[in-house]
Amino acid sequence: VWQDVKQHVRNCTVCQAYKPESRKMAGKLQQTIVQNPWEMVGVDLMGPFPRSSNRNIYLLVFVDYFSRWVELFPLRKATAQSVTKILVQDILTRWGVPDYLLSDQGPQFVASLFEQTCREWNLKHKMTTAYHPQTNLTERINRTLKTMIASYVGNNHKQWDKHLPEFRFALNSAVNESTGVTPAELNLLRPLRGPLEAMLLPRLPPPDSLSYPKIAQLSEMQGFVEKNLHKARVRQKRNYDKNRREMEFEEKARVWLRAHPLSRADKSFAAKLAPKWQGPYRVVQKKGPVNYEVVLEDTGEDLKTVHISRLKPCYPTAEELADRYTRLLPADVQREKHTDGTDVTHGRD
């Protein structure tokens, strides 16, 4: 009897839609490996902030995945035109064209103007899955930036863009835990001299003094960084995967998609009382180790690519549903198997 109860509860649509998951989230860490400066660049928009005295509301952040070099640009409007202009004038024509540019699915980054610019510059544009921003390294920089900004603005939040140049200098001159050196040393082959270094440290040696060639210096530094990055990747993956579990879905599998409702007082709608899962959806195809393309089962609409952490199995499964449907069919239209394994359908004439 308890098996029947278990099966009934597991297949309950209301329970599946409203009950939260108590297990570890699915999807172990997938790491991005780069070997050269400006090989892959992450971009993200922070804001909206309070309108500053310079009339800025947003902050555009670029991060080089190899060196961790950061570029910051305050914006008055977060439009595709303004983002594309900065991409061309301050990134591509200054640091060169990277192999990949990673962004979220914000309207500025999916606009036709932005995509056209990427094609013109032969820049491969990759996007993170919805509601899974940690894919982008820029999100980690954003967290640090928010702390830095909050520490300096005090109660005057309109001054949030006042010290951005100093914040950029601090980020690019600080030793990174993963690489073991500063972003400036990897990107410029030299540390950034601050006011304290300029006062205490001696001047650089003259050009005729003995020194390593720049190419040899870069090669040696890249080897050093690669060792540190390897250790950091192993440590980060071990810590990340402690709270994750393996899970995989087959094509056409029935799944629930984690919902992200917003409360609406004018509609008397409370997010806390809304379903935590929406669907059912069907898996269209597997797009990578942890990403799936899904579509609404009933209508075939709402095609989207999502991270596996936002999915959970839907019961009854596709196989159980098909078997249940077959058993409900009249006997004269039941599908049978030939002895050679092929299907045949017997129906009325």
C-alpha positions in Angstrom: 0.0 0.0 0.0 2.8 2.4 0.9 4.1 2.0 -2.7 0.8 3.2 -4.0 0.9 6.2 -1.7 4.4 7.0 -2.7 3.5 6.8 -6.4 0.4 9.0 -5.9 2.4 11.7 -4.0 5.2 11.7 -6.5 2.8 12.2 -9.4 0.8 15.0 -7.7 1.0 18.0 -9.9 0.3 20.5 -7.1 3.0 19.0 -4.9 5.6 19.2 -7.7 4.7 22.8 -8.6 4.7 24.2 -5.0 7.1 22.1 -2.9 10.7 23.4 -2.8 13.7 21.1 -3.5 15.5 19.9 -0.4 18.3 18.1 -2.3 21.6 19.6 -3.4 21.3 21.7 -6.6 22.1 19.9 -9.8 25.0 20.9 -12.1 28.6 20.7 -11.1 31.1 23.4 -11.9 32.1 23.9 -15.5 35.3 25.9 -15.7 36.4 28.3 -18.5 40.1 27.9 -19.4 41.9 30.7 -21.2 45.6 30.9 -21.9 46.3 34.4 -23.1 45.3 38.0 -22.2 42.1 39.3 -23.9 41.3 35.8 -25.2 37.9 36.0 -23.5 36.2 39.0 -22.1 33.1 39.3 -19.8 30.7 42.2 -19.9 27.9 43.2 -17.6 25.7 46.2 -16.6 25.3 47.2 -12.9 22.4 49.4 -11.8 20.3 51.3 -11.9 22.0 53.4 -9.2 20.7 56.8 -8.0 21.2 59.5 -10.7 24.6 61.0 -9.9 25.7 64.6 -10.1 27.2 63.6 -13.5 23.7 62.2 -14.4 25.0 58.6 -14.6 22.7 55.8 -13.6 24.4 52.6 -14.8 27.9 51.1 -14.7 29.3 49.0 -17.6 32.0 46.5 -16.5 34.4 44.6 -18.7 36.8 41.9 -17.3 39.5 40.0 -19.1 39.3 36.4 -18.1 43.0 35.7 -18.2 44.6 38.7 -16.4 41.4 39.8 -14.5 42.0 43.3 -15.9 38.9 45.5 -15.2 37.5 48.4 -17.2 34.6 50.6 -15.8 32.4 53.0 -17.7 29.5 55.0 -16.1 26.5 55.4 -18.3 23.5 57.8 -18.4 21.5 55.4 -20.4 21.8 51.6 -20.7 21.1 51.4 -24.4 22.5 49.1 -27.1 23.9 52.2 -28.8 25.9 53.4 -25.7 27.2 49.9 -24.9 28.2 49.2 -28.5 30.0 52.5 -28.7 32.1 51.8 -25.7 32.8 48.3 -26.8 34.3 49.6 -30.1 36.0 52.8 -28.9 37.4 51.7 -25.5 37.8 47.9 -25.8 38.2 46.5 -29.3 40.3 49.4 -30.6 42.4 49.7 -27.4 43.0 46.1 -26.4 42.3 44.2 -29.6 39.5 41.8 -30.6 39.1 38.9 -28.2 38.1 35.4 -29.3 34.9 35.5 -27.2 32.7 38.0 -25.5 30.5 36.7 -22.7 27.4 38.6 -21.5 24.0 37.9 -20.0 20.8 38.0 -22.0 20.1 41.7 -21.3 18.2 43.6 -24.0 21.4 45.7 -24.7 23.4 42.5 -25.6 20.7 40.8 -27.7 19.9 43.9 -29.7 20.6 43.7 -33.5 23.0 46.6 -33.3 25.2 44.8 -30.8 25.1 41.5 -32.6 25.9 43.2 -35.9 28.9 44.9 -34.4 30.2 41.6 -33.1 29.9 40.1 -36.5 31.6 43.1 -38.2 34.6 42.7 -35.8 34.6 38.9 -36.1 33.9 38.6 -32.4 32.1 35.5 -31.1 29.3 36.5 -28.7 28.3 34.0 -26.1 25.5 34.4 -23.5 24.9 33.0 -20.1 21.7 31.1 -19.3 18.8 33.0 -17.6 18.9 33.2 -13.8 22.4 31.8 -13.7 24.6 34.8 -13.7 27.6 33.2 -11.9 28.6 31.9 -15.3 30.1 35.3 -16.0 33.3 36.3 -14.2 32.1 39.9 -14.2 29.5 39.0 -11.5 32.4 38.3 -9.1 33.9 41.7 -9.9 30.5 43.3 -9.4 30.3 42.0 -5.9 33.6 43.5 -5.0 32.7 46.8 -6.7 29.5 47.1 -4.8 31.3 46.7 -1.5 33.9 49.3 -2.6 31.2 51.8 -3.7 29.1 51.3 -0.6 32.2 51.9 1.6 32.9 55.3 0.1 29.5 56.8 -0.6 28.2 56.8 3.0 24.7 58.2 3.0 25.2 60.3 -0.2 24.4 57.6 -2.7 24.5 60.1 -5.6 28.2 60.1 -5.3 28.5 56.4 -6.4 30.5 57.2 -9.6 32.9 59.7 -7.9 35.7 57.3 -7.2 35.4 54.8 -10.1 38.9 55.6 -11.5 40.5 54.8 -8.1 38.4 51.6 -7.8 39.6 50.5 -11.2 43.2 51.3 -10.2 42.8 49.3 -7.0 41.3 46.3 -8.7 44.0 46.2 -11.5 46.9 46.7 -9.0 45.8 44.1 -6.4 47.2 40.6 -6.4 44.6 38.1 -7.6 44.1 35.0 -5.5 43.8 32.7 -8.6 46.7 34.0 -10.7 49.1 35.0 -7.9 50.0 38.3 -9.6 48.2 41.6 -10.3 46.1 42.1 -13.4 48.5 44.9 -14.5 51.5 42.5 -14.5 49.7 40.1 -16.7 48.2 42.7 -19.0 51.0 45.3 -19.1 54.0 43.1 -18.0 54.6 45.6 -15.2 53.0 46.5 -11.9 51.1 49.8 -11.6 53.0 52.3 -9.6 50.9 54.0 -6.9 51.7 57.2 -5.0 53.4 55.2 -2.2 55.6 53.2 -4.6 56.5 56.4 -6.5 57.7 57.9 -3.2 59.5 54.9 -1.6 60.8 52.7 -4.5 63.7 53.7 -6.7 63.3 54.7 -10.3 63.3 52.0 -13.0 66.8 51.0 -14.2 68.2 52.7 -17.4 67.6 51.0 -20.7 71.2 49.7 -21.0 71.0 47.7 -17.8 70.8 43.9 -17.7 67.2 42.7 -17.9 65.2 39.8 -19.2 63.6 40.2 -22.7 59.9 41.0 -22.5 59.0 37.9 -24.4 60.9 35.7 -22.0 59.3 37.6 -19.1 55.8 37.0 -20.5 56.5 33.3 -21.1 57.8 32.8 -17.6 54.9 34.7 -16.1 52.4 32.7 -18.1 53.9 29.5 -16.8 53.7 30.8 -13.2 50.1 31.9 -13.7 49.1 28.7 -15.3 50.3 26.7 -12.2 48.4 29.0 -9.9 45.3 28.9 -12.0 45.4 25.1 -12.1 45.6 25.0 -8.3 42.8 27.6 -8.0 40.6 25.7 -10.5 41.0 22.4 -8.6 40.3 24.1 -5.2 37.3 26.0 -6.6 35.8 23.0 -8.3 36.2 20.9 -5.2 34.5 23.5 -3.0 31.7 24.2 -5.5 30.9 20.6 -6.2 30.4 19.8 -2.5 27.0 21.3 -2.7 26.1 20.0 -6.2 24.9 16.7 -7.5 25.1 14.9 -10.9 21.9 14.9 -12.9 21.1 14.4 -16.6 17.9 14.5 -18.7 17.2 12.6 -21.9 15.6 14.2 -25.0 11.8 14.6 -24.7 12.0 14.2 -20.9 9.3 15.9 -18.8 10.7 18.5 -16.5 9.6 21.4 -14.2 11.3 24.8 -14.5 12.1 26.8 -11.4 9.9 29.9 -11.3 10.9 33.4 -10.4 7.7 35.3 -9.7 7.5 38.9 -8.6 5.0 40.2 -6.0 2.4 42.6 -7.4 0.4 44.5 -4.8 -1.8 46.1 -7.4 -2.8 42.6 -8.6 -3.0 41.1 -5.0 -0.3 38.7 -6.0 2.3 37.5 -3.5 5.4 35.7 -4.8 5.7 33.7 -1.6 2.3 32.0 -2.3 3.0 31.4 -6.0 4.1 28.1 -7.5 7.9 27.5 -7.2 8.0 25.5 -10.4 6.3 26.1 -13.8 5.5 23.7 -16.6 5.7 20.9 -17.4 8.3 21.5 -20.1 9.9 19.0 -22.5 13.6 18.7 -23.1 14.3 19.6 -26.7 18.1 19.0 -26.7 21.1 19.1 -24.5 23.2 22.2 -25.3 26.2 21.4 -23.1 27.3 19.7 -19.9 24.8 21.6 -17.8 22.5 23.5 -20.2 19.3 22.3 -21.8 16.9 23.7 -24.4 13.3 23.2 -23.2 9.8 24.1 -24.4 6.4 24.1 -22.9 4.8 20.7 -23.2 1.2 21.8 -23.8 1.8 24.6 -26.4 5.3 24.0 -27.8 6.0 27.7 -27.0 8.5 29.5 -24.7 11.6 27.8 -26.1 14.6 28.7 -23.9 18.0 27.5 -22.8 18.3 27.0 -19.1 20.9 25.7 -16.6 20.2 22.3 -15.1 20.0 23.7 -11.6 16.6 25.3 -12.7 15.2 21.9 -13.7 13.8 18.9 -11.9 12.1 15.7 -13.1 8.3 15.8 -13.7 6.1 12.9 -12.8 4.7 10.9 -14.4 7.8 10.7 -16.7 7.5 10.7 -20.5 7.8 6.9 -20.6 5.2 6.5 -17.8 2.8 8.9 -19.6 3.2 7.1 -22.9 2.6 3.7 -21.2 -0.5 5.1 -19.4 -1.8 6.5 -22.7 -1.3 3.2 -24.5 -3.2 1.3 -21.8 -6.1 3.7 -22.2 -6.5 3.1 -25.9 -9.1 0.7 -27.2 -7.8 -2.9 -27.7 -8.2 -2.7 -31.5 -5.8 0.2 -31.8 -3.2 -1.0 -29.4 0.3 -1.2 -30.9 1.8 -4.6 -31.1 5.2 -6.0 -31.8 6.1 -8.3 -34.6 8.4 -11.2 -33.8 11.1 -9.3 -35.7 10.7 -6.2 -33.4 8.9 -3.8 -35.8 5.7 -1.9 -34.8 2.4 -2.4 -36.4 -1.0 -0.8 -35.7 -4.3 -2.6 -36.0 -7.2 -0.3 -36.6 -10.7 -0.4 -37.9 -11.2 -0.3 -41.7 
